[in-house]
């Protein structure tokens, strides 16, 4: 499983910077005198006065990948438990550290999954409407629905990779609660596990036009002794858009780890 997840990491990073539309001015973008986007301008607002999170965003990285593609990635993409010293991760027991032999291997092009997709080093697009917020992931063209029409989370959902999400505003912070996960994916590229009991809470706070802070809390009492919270900065990618990203069949995975 370790080699498998290493391959998935290499597959993602080897794509390099994902292509976007070039020279596509985004309407409503504040600009300086030289015509460049002013990323420190005030955040746009919706009709109700809350910040408008719409736009193409990408997590800002702090960890060098050693030339594998993107120059920097978030440490939480590699290891969601990076804040803990090795051996001090809050596992419920030593048993959950071991790979599960009954867990089927992920396909070469794995589906989107949380919290990993929040810190993936590729762009994603947020589209806000009055009753629904969409997140469109450029990576393998995955999408996610966050319902803001007042509905509650389902009581007995069919487990999925991305779960079921509802959102609401707490002042200027967009809070998203997600449940209903399967246990077929991992928290990160290192393969830290989670159970179907996992709950994810995301808090999106747009600081200005070009910067947003995302706080992610993973709570899985069946696997971990306490919730784990991380915070990552997001930056706006102005005057561009996401494009198609196709994952093709690969032939290298079988050879990884055989040299």
N, C-alpha and C positions, 0 to 999 in steps of 0.2 A: 504493500500500500504506500510505503514511503516513496518508492521509485515512481509509482503511478502519480502521486501528487506532485512530485518534482517535475515530471513530464508536463503536467497541466500548467505549472508555473512557467516552465520554459516556453511552452506553446504560447501563452499569453504575452510574455515579455518579448519573445522573438518577433512579434508582429511590429515592434517598434512603435513610433508615434502613429496613431490611427489617422487616416486621411480625413480632412474636413473640406467643406467648401472654402474656396479662397476668395478674398475681396468681396465679401457679401455683407455690406453694412446692415446692421440690425436696427430697425426703426425704434426710436425712443431711447437710443443709447446716448448718454451725455458725453460730450467730447471737449477736449482741450483745444486751444487755438490751432494746433497743428493737425487737428482732425483725428487724433488718436482717442480711443475710448478712455474716459475718465473713471477709472475703477474705484476711486475714493469718493465719488459723488454719493449723495444720499440714496438709499435703497428705494426702489419704486414701491408704490402702495397699491393695494386693491381698493375697490370701491368702499369696502367696509373699514378701511384704514389699516388693515394688517399688511405686513410686507408681502410683496409678490415675489415668490421664489423662482418664477419661470426663468429658463435659460439653460445653456449648456455649461455643465460644471465638471470639474475633475478634482480629485483629492490631491492635496499638495504632499509630496513625498519628502522624507528626511533620511532615507536609507539608500546608500549606493548599491546598485544591483551588480556592479562589476562588469558592466558592458553587455548585459543580456538584452538590452532593448531600451526601455525607458531609463533615463539617467538616475532617477530617484523614485522610490516607492514608499508608501507608508509602512512602518514596521509592523503594524497590526494586520496588514495583508499577509505577511509571512507568518506572524505569530500574534494571535489576538491576545495572548496572555503575556505579552512582552514586558509588562510592568512588573511581573513576578520573577524572582530569581529562579534558576533551574532547580527543580526539586521542591519548590515552595508553592507551586500552582495549587489553587484551592479545589482539588479533586475530592469527591466524596470518598473514594477508596483507590488503592493502587490498581484495582482490577480495571477501572475505566481507562487507564493509561494504555492498556494493551489493545492491539488491533482486534476487531471483532471478526472471527473467521466466517460468520454467516452473513456479513455485509457484502452485497454485490459490488463489484468494481464500478466506478463511475465511467461513463463513456468518454472517448477521447475529447469530445466537446461538451463538457459538463454544463448542466443548466444553471441559471442564476440561482444564488442562494444567499441567505443572510447569516451572519453579518458580513460575509466575505465580499458581496457585491458592493457594499457601501464604501469599501476602501480599495477596490480594484483600480489599478493605474490606467484606466481608460475613461473617456468621456461618457457622461450620461445627461439626458435632457429631462428637465422638470417642466411639466405642462399643468397649470392650475386652472380649474374651472370651478364654478360655484359649488358643485356637489361631489367633485371627483378630482383628485390630483394623480397624474400619471408620471411614472418614472420610466423613461425609455433608455435602456442600456445599449450603447453601441456594440458592446461585446456580444457577439453572436445573436444580436437583435432580440434580446429578451425585454420583457416589459413587466410593469407592476402597477396595480391599482390600489390607491389609498382612498377609501370612501370617507367623505366628509358630509354626508347627507343625514347624519344623526343615527344611522344604524349601529347596532352593537356587534361585537365579535360573535361569530357562530359558537354555539355551545358544544357541538359534536362535529367538528369539521373533518372532511376528508383530508388527511395529511398531504402536504405539498412541500416543494423545495422553498418557495417564497412565503408560504403561509397566507394569512388573511389579515388585511390591514385596515384600521380606521384611524382617522386623524382629527385633531381639534386644535384650537389656538389657546395658548396660555399667554396672554399679553402679546408680545411680538415673537413668541416662539411657537413653531409648528410642532406639535407632539404627535407622534405616530406610534400606536401600539399594534403589535403583530403576534399572532399565535397560530396554531394549526400546522406546525412543521412536521415533516417526516424526519427520520433519523439517518437518512442515507447520505448526507453530506457532512462536511467538517466546518469548523469555525474559520479555518485559515489554511494556508498552503502547507503547513506542517502536519495537518490532519487532526488537530484537537477535536474530540468528539462532542456531540450533544445528543440529547434525547428528544422525544416528541413533546416533552413537557417544557421545552425552551420557550421563553417569551422574550421578544426584542422590543425595547423602547428607544425610539430615535427622537432627538430634539434638534430641529433645524432652526438656526437663528442667523438671519442675514444681517451682517454687520454694516455693510454699505453696498454700493452698486456691484462691486466686483469680488466681495469676500463673504464667506459664510462659515459658521462654525457648526459642526455636526457632532453631537454627543450620542454615543451608542451604549446602551446598557443591555447586557445579556444575562438573563436570569433563568437558570436551569437547575432547580433543586434536586433533580434526579441524578445529576452528574457533578455539580459543583456545590461547595459548601456556602457560597455567597455569590451575590451578583457581581459581575465584572463590568466596569464602566470605562470607556476610552473616549477621547475627544480628538477629532481630526479637523484640520482646516480645509475648506474647499475654495477653489478659485474659479471665477467665471471665465469662460472662453468666448469672448465677444466676436461679433462679425464672422460667425462660422456656424456649422450645423453638424449633426451626426450623420454618418453615412452607413451604407450596408457593410456588415462585417460577417463574412461567411467562414465557417470552420470546415475545412476539407478533411477527408480521410487522411490519416498520417501513417507512416510506415517506420518511424524511428523508435516508437515507445518500446518495442520488443527488445531493442538493443541497449536501452539505458540500463546501466548497472552491470553490463557484461564485459566491461573493459578493465 
